Amino acid sequence: MKKKVAVFTIVKNESFFLPIWIKHYSRFFNKEDLYVLDHQSTDGSTVNLDVNVVQVTNDLAFDHQWLVDTVQNFQVKLLESYECVIFAESDELLYSTDIPFTEFINKFIESDSLYLTCEGYEMIQDLENEPPLSQNDLIMPNRNYWFKVPHYDKTLISKIPLDWDWGFHFLLGKSNNFENNLFLCHLHRCDFELMLKRHEERAKKWNLKEDGPYAGTHHRIGDRDGVLKYFNEVASTVTEIPQSHKLALYGV
């Protein structure tokens, strides 16, 4: 008999976001059903975790086809034991505003839908009024703004194997299936100094695969001025995060 839900991610040196990811999803699902694919982390972030850690290996960073293949293959493996599998990167928080996320997923499992597409937003720090976060600061009480990003309307919850395009933004051969009150909050811009640090590491230290001029180009930006320019290139008008969303994300 299959278990209900598994949630997994793939990481490389995510000492800030991985604890947030684990805390968020363990509010709704058992830690024995959370899985972290560890892509050769060296910062200690994947050591002594109380969730499942599976080692994966590739000498290149941001090898987009390898990332997609690795995630898709692991999703297929989990679907052998689970009715529903959720994939979310370490800076992606999936949630529902009308009912607890656990209940939302249970209703999906009982429905005729085979997969679900979320509505994606990106949180952004107000540089003039919101100070940088420390390792121990909670994000939700200290951040108040986001903007809509159609690029993050991702399909990440499924009962069947999915074929993703690079970056997991789009499905191959299938249309989106939006569900009311299913959201994704992307945290990449939640703190500029943290974002700068991550970009510096990725651009200068990691072996990035040359996947073409338009694939993961933002990962190659590593100087402060360039990262600040990218930080300010928002896709639409920045608005205040509704309280109902903050409550759903913060767990109050």
Buried (B, 14 or more C-beta within 10 A) or exposed (E): EEEBBBBBBBBBBBEBBBBBBBEBBBEBBBEEBBBBBBBBBEBEBBEEBEBBBBEBEBEBBBBBEBBBEBBBEBBEBBBEEBBBBBBBBBBBBBBBBEEBBBEBBBEBBEEEBEBBBBBBBBBBBEBEEBEEBEEEEEBBEBBBBBBBBEEBBBBBBBBEBBEBEBBBBBBEEBEBBEBEBBBBBBBBBBBBBBBBEBBBBBBEEBEBBEBEEEBBEEBBBBEEEBBBEBBEEBEEEBEEBEEEBBEBBEEE
